[in-house]
Amino acid sequence: MKSSIKVLFWLYKSKRNAQGLIPIYIRVTLDKEKIEIASGYFVLLSQWQEKKKRVQESFPEGPAINNALEVQKARIIGLYNQLLSSGDLFTVDTIKKRYLGKDEENISLLQAIEYHNKKVGELVGKSYAQGTYDNYVYLADKVKGFLSQRQGKKDIPLKLLNRQFLSEFEHYLKTFHNNNVNTVAKGMTNFKTIINMALDMEWIVKDPFRRYRNKKEEPERTYLNEEEVAVLLETPMPNKYLQAVKDCMIFQIYTGLAYADLKKLSSSHIVRGIDGEQWIDLRRKKTGTRSALPLLPQAKAILEKHGSQQDRIEEGRLLPVLSNQKMNAQIKRVIELCGLQPGGLRIEKNISTHSLRRTFATTITLSKGVPIETVSKMLGHSDLKTTAIYAKVIDRKVSEDMKRLIQ
């Protein structure tokens, strides 16, 4: 009796990565026996059509991914037909091994990294931010340097990667590159992501990260408290340039937008909300998750103030946002001016654009009793654990305030 084959695609939801992306897997069924193969592509849950088992065509990368999936399906069916015509006995596992290729077992470490980075690079601006891709490229360069300088090799088979290699590479990052604890932890987390991909693709069967524990230090999470926000609002600026910087700072404080989203903010992102009021509604550039929140009066006033500058509006931008580097430099100048005014408060904090986003999460919302789930939605976080970091900051502040009562 002729065997029958079925090939379909599905989302492996339990393998969602840090960016909230879910891997697309191929399920091959032959005579009731099933095997699963990683396609190498990732999407958000909202970008997947469950009934059609395909990516939404409206998603910018959707058509390209769907075409790639069809190519993979055609290749699997082609291998099935070849084995069928040969007359030899075979199983669905035979198809899988043929599909992955015999030489895949000897894939090298740098080949695996290059394959992963190519996939991420193709999704920059869609599922990944440019900065995320850049971090993976930096990791590749560091691995190449480590292999050359510490092991005298250009590359090694991926299957030779072990716990000792990871320990020595971590030491190399700390000594040669002088990376701090958290930078090393981030690099090793990215390395683990690539190894997880290799495990999914079945290029290796043993996970070298199985007993590896990443060490991190709690970073200083700076933000402005209520008194400092009030001082900022009241401090006059000496010129229009710094006043524009201050306006952008205030807008971030009362919206919680990340710098990249602040810079791209356009009129298309200002919508009429369910309550009939003005809302910001956009997809975060970093993660692609939706960020939606009503405009508070302070933020609305900033938009109205800058709404008449036609030259910038024609470029699709609502606010006069500088480059990130210049913005952070000028923020420091604005903070300095707050302490130079008569009766002004000297703010002894290293404030950046991200500090202003934290200020929204802590001072403007969480400390005023806004539920963490609501704050998470407004910030566009894909995981509530990310928002919980800000809640810890609030808890720490409560503890410090209470200790003052008993001193």
N, C-alpha and C positions, 0 to 999 in steps of 0.2 A: 504494500500500500504506500502511495506517495505521501511523504511527510509534508506538513504545512507550516509555514513560518509567518509570524506576525511581528512587526516592528512598530513601536510607538514611543513617544517622548513623554516624560513626566518630571515634576519638580521634586527634588529631594529636600523637603522643607526642613528637616531636622539638621541639615548641614548648612544652614544660613550663616554667612560669614559676618565679619565685624561691620561691613558696610550695609548689611541687611539684604545682600544679594543671595539668591538661591541657585544652586547648580542645576542645570538641565541634564537629565540622564536619559539614556536609551535603554529600553527594555525589549529584549529579543525573546520571543517565545517559540519553541519548536517542539511539537508533539508534547505539549503541556510542561516541558522543561523550560525554565527561565534563567536568563543571565542579564546583568545590568552593566552598562558601560557609561563612563562619564563622557559627555559631549565636549566638555571644555568651555562651555558658555554658561553665563550667569545672568539672571534677570531679577527684578523686583517682583513680588507676588502680584502687584497691580498690573504688571506688564504681560501677564500670562493669561491666555485664553484656555480655560480648563476643558471646555467641550471640544475645541478644535485641536487641543494639545499643541498649540503654536504660540508664538509671541505676537502681541498686539501689533498689527501693521502700522498703527498710528505712532508707535514708539519709534523714534528716529533710526534706531539700529535694528528694529524688528524685521524688515524685509531681508536684510543681509544675514541675520541669524537664522531666519527661516530657510533661506536658500542653502546655508551651510548645513542645516539639519537634514534637508532633503538629499544633499550630496552624501551625507553619512548614511542615511537610510538606503540610498541606491547602492552604495558600496557594500553594505551588509547583505542586501538581497543578491547582489552580483556574486559575492563569495559563496552564498548559499547555493546559487545555481551552478557555480563551478564545481562545488563538492558533490552536488546531486548528479551532475553529468559524468563525474569521474567514476561513479559506481561503487566507491569505497564507503564503508560505514563511517558515520560521523555523528557528533552530537552538537548541541548548541554551544557547548564549551569550545569545540573545535573552531566554530565560526568566530568566537570571541578572540581566540589566540591568533587566528589568521588576520583578523581585523586589526589587532594591536601590533602585529608583525613580530617575527622572531627576533629581529635586531633591536626591538624596543626594550628588551630585557637588558641590553647593554648601553642604554642611553646614559649620557654623561651628566654630571651635575650642572655644568654651564649650559648644556642643551636644554635641560629642564627649566632653568631660570629664564633662558631666552624664549622658550615656548610660552611660559607663563606671562612674561613681560610683553610679548607681542600681543597676546589676547587682551591684556589690560590696556595697552596702548591703543588698540582699535576701539575701545569703549570710553576713551577720555572725552569728557564733555557730555557723556550719556549716562553711563553707570559709575564712572570713576572721575575724580577730580585730577587735574594735571599734577598737583602736588603728590597725590598718591602714586601715580606712575613714576614721577621723578624719584621718589623714595625707593622704589623697586630697582630703578636704574642705578642709583647710588649703591644699593646692596650688591648688585651684580659686579660693579667695579671693585667693591671691597673684597668680595669673594675671589675675584681674579687676582687681586693684589696679595691676598693671603696665600693662595695656592702657589704663586710665584715666589714670594719672599720667605715664607715659612715652611713650605713643603717642596719647593724646587720643581713644581709641576705646572703644566699649562691647564690641565683638567684631570678629573678622576671619574671613574664609573659611579653613577648615582648609588648603586647598590653597596658601595664601599663606605658610604657616609655613615658615621656612627657617633656615639656619645662623646668619644674623645675628640673627634673632629670639631664638634660643636663647642666643647670647652676651650679648645685651643683657639678657635675663631673668635669666641667671646673675649678671650684674653688679648687677642690681637686688636680688637676694636678698642679696648680700654687703654692699651699701651701705645700702639703705633698711631692710631687715630685720636687718642686722648678723648674718647667719647665718655660722657657721664653715664651714670647708672640708667637713667630713663631713656637716653638715646640708644644705648646698647639694647635695652629691653625692647624698644620699638623695632630695631633692626632684626633682632632675633624673632620677634613676632611675625614680621614680614617673611623671614626665612621659613618659619613654620608653615605659613600659608602656602608657600611654594611646595614644601614637602607634602602637605596635605593634598595638594593637587596631584602630585606624583603618586601618592597612595590611591587616590580616586581613579587615576588612569591605569593603575596596576603596573606601573613601571618598577615599583619596589613593593615588598610585602612587609618589611619590618620598619617601624616608625622610630627613627633615631631620637625623636623628641619625646618618646613615651614617658620617660622619667625626668625630663628636663623641667626645671622650675625657673620661670622668669623672675628676676628681682627688680622691684621698682621702689622708688622713693616718692612719698607724697609731695607733689609739687606745690609751690605757693600759688594759691588761686586768688589773685587780687581782684577786687571790685570796689566800687564806691558805696559807702554807706549813705544813709538818708541825709545826714548833715552835709556830707561832701557833695552830694548831688545838688543840694540847695545852694551851696557856695558856688558851684559851677554855673548854675542858672543865673545867679546874681552878678557874677564877675563880668564887667565889660571888656571887650576886646579892643586893642588899639588900632586895628585896621580890618578891612573887609575880608582879607585873606584868612586871618585867624578866626574871624567871626564865622566864616563858612565852615571851617574845621570844627568849631564849637557846635554849630548847628547839626553837623553830621554826628557828632558825639551824642548830642541830646536825642537825636532820632534813634540811634542805636540803643541808648539807655531805655527808651520807652517803646521799643519794638523787639529788641533782642536779636535783630538780624545779624548774621555773620558778615564779615567784611565783604566776601565775594558776592553775597546776595544784596548787600547794600549798594555795591557798585553797579550791579546789573539792574537794579530796581527801575521799572518803567511804568508808564500809565496803564499798561495791560495787566499789571499786578495789583492795581487798586480797583476793587470790585465792590458791589453792593452786597453786604452780608445778609444772613438769614434774618437779622433783626432790623434790616433796612438801613443800617449805618455803613460807613466806609470801612472796608477791611483790606488787609494785605493778604494775598493768596498767591503763593508761588511754590515752585519745586526747588528745593535747596540744591545749589550747584555741587556741593560736596557729596551728598548721598542720593539725591534725586527724590527724597521724601518730601511730602507736602508740608508746608508751613503756613498756617492760617491764623490770623488774629485780628481783632477789631483795632482800629487806630485810636489810640488815646489822644486827648486834646493836645498834649505837648507835641506829639509826632505830627498830628494833623496841621498844627500851626507852622511847623517847619516846611511841610509840603506846600502850603499856601504861600509862604514867604518866597520860595524858590520857583514857584510855578510859572512865573512870567519870563524866565530866561530861555528864550526861544532857541538860541544856538545850541544849548545843551539838550533841550527836549528833542530837537531834530536828530540828535545822535542816539536817542532812545533812552537817555538817563534823566532821572528826576532830580537828583541831588549832585552837588559839586564835589564828588568823592575823588581824592587824590590817590596816587599809587599807594599800596600798602605800606611800603617803606617810608614814604614821605608823610603819610597819614600818622603813623606811629611816632615819627619824629616831632611833628607839629602838636600832637596830643600832649607830649611831654612839655612843650612850650606853654600850652594852654593851662595845664595843671600847675606849672610854675607861677603863672600870672595870678592864679587863685590865691596864692599865699602872699602876694605882693600888695594886695589891696588893703586899705585901712580896715583893721578888724577881720581881715581875711584868714581863712583856715589853711595852714600849710599841710598839703597832702603828701605824706612821706610814703608813697607807693609807686611802684613801676606799672603805670597804667598803659594798656595797649587797646587796640580795637576789640580784642577778645575779652578784655576786662570789662568793657562796656556791655558786651553781650551777657557776661556773668552778672553785671549789675541789674539787668532786667530780670534775670532768673532769681536773684537773691533779694535785693532791696525792693524792687518794684512789685514783684509777684509773690514769691514763696513766703517772705517775711510778713506779707499782708494777708496771709491765709488762703491764697489761691491754691487749689489742689495741685499736687505734683503731676497728675495725669493731664490736667489742663495746660500746665506750663510746658510739659513735654510736647504736647500737640502744637503749641504756639512756636516752640523752638525748632520744630521739625526733626526731633530726635527719632531715630528708628528703634531705639531701645530705651526703656524706662530707666535702666541702670545708669545710662549716661546722665539723665536728669537727676538721679539720686545723688550724684556727686555734689550738686549744688545744695541739695537738702542737708547734706552732711556739713557743709559750710555754715548753714543757718543754725544747725544744732550746736556746732562749736561756738558760735557767737552767743547763743543762749547760755551755754555753760559758762563762758567767760563773764557775761553780765551777772549771772547769779553768784559767781564767786566773789564779785565785788561787794555784794550785799553782806557777806559774812566776814569780810576783812576788817 
